[in-house]
């Protein structure tokens, strides 16, 4: 937000300040839509997206944003994988 973005408030006529405050307060109390949750993908699902085999995905897990959930479970953020694909285009 530019430093002078709030300067417009100085132009509100004094008799409208209470109404403006009430409107701003109501806006501040409106529920904010939650961000969509990111889906976790398996190596097989990522392999289909990046058009590679599962072993390649496992070897490049760090580049793809892979997270080890246990010794045998590796998951990937769908958003991060899609960003990787976009960056490679």
C-alpha positions as CSV (number, residue, x, y, z in Angstrom):
1,X,0.0,0.0,0.0
2,X,1.4,3.4,-1.0
3,X,2.3,5.7,1.9
4,X,-0.3,8.3,0.8
5,X,-3.1,5.7,0.4
6,X,-4.7,6.8,3.7
7,X,-4.5,10.5,2.7
8,X,-7.9,10.2,1.2
9,X,-9.3,9.9,4.7
10,X,-8.5,13.5,5.3
11,X,-11.1,14.4,2.6
12,X,-14.1,12.8,4.4
13,X,-16.4,15.5,5.7
14,X,-16.5,15.6,9.5
15,X,-20.2,14.8,9.6
16,X,-19.6,11.5,7.7
17,X,-16.7,10.3,9.8
18,X,-18.9,8.2,12.2
19,X,-20.6,6.5,9.2
20,X,-17.3,5.9,7.6
21,X,-15.9,4.3,10.8
22,X,-19.0,2.1,11.1
23,X,-18.6,0.9,7.5
24,X,-14.9,0.2,8.0
25,X,-15.6,-1.7,11.3
26,X,-18.2,-3.8,9.5
27,X,-15.8,-4.6,6.7
28,X,-13.0,-5.5,9.2
29,X,-15.4,-8.0,10.8
30,X,-16.4,-9.8,7.6
31,X,-15.1,-13.3,7.5
32,X,-12.1,-13.8,5.3
33,X,-12.3,-16.6,2.8
34,X,-9.7,-19.3,3.8
35,X,-6.9,-20.0,1.4
36,X,-7.5,-23.3,-0.4
37,X,-5.6,-26.1,1.2
38,X,-2.8,-27.6,-0.7
39,X,-3.1,-31.2,-1.7
40,X,-0.4,-33.7,-1.0
41,X,0.6,-36.0,-3.8
42,X,2.3,-39.3,-3.9
43,X,5.4,-39.9,-6.1
44,X,3.2,-41.8,-8.6
45,X,0.8,-38.8,-8.9
46,X,3.8,-36.4,-9.4
47,X,5.3,-38.7,-12.0
48,X,2.1,-38.5,-14.1
49,X,2.2,-34.6,-13.8
50,X,5.8,-34.2,-14.7
51,X,5.7,-37.1,-17.3
52,X,8.5,-39.0,-15.7
53,X,8.9,-42.3,-13.9
54,X,8.5,-42.7,-10.2
55,X,12.2,-43.3,-9.6
56,X,13.1,-40.0,-11.3
57,X,10.5,-38.2,-9.0
58,X,12.1,-39.9,-5.9
59,X,15.6,-38.9,-7.0
60,X,14.5,-35.3,-7.6
61,X,12.3,-35.0,-4.5
62,X,14.2,-32.0,-3.1
63,X,13.7,-30.0,-6.3
64,X,10.1,-30.9,-6.4
65,X,9.4,-30.0,-2.8
66,X,9.1,-33.5,-1.5
67,X,8.6,-34.1,2.2
68,X,9.4,-37.3,4.0
69,X,6.5,-38.3,6.3
70,X,8.3,-41.4,7.4
71,X,11.1,-43.7,6.1
72,X,8.8,-45.0,3.3
73,X,6.3,-42.2,2.8
74,X,7.2,-39.2,0.5
75,X,4.6,-36.6,-0.3
76,X,4.7,-33.5,-2.6
77,X,2.8,-30.2,-2.5
78,X,0.6,-30.0,-5.6
79,X,1.2,-26.2,-5.8
80,X,5.0,-26.7,-5.6
81,X,5.0,-29.4,-8.3
82,X,2.9,-27.2,-10.6
83,X,5.3,-24.3,-10.0
84,X,8.2,-26.6,-10.9
85,X,6.4,-27.6,-14.2
86,X,5.7,-24.0,-15.1
87,X,9.3,-22.9,-14.4
88,X,10.5,-25.6,-16.8
89,X,8.3,-24.5,-19.7
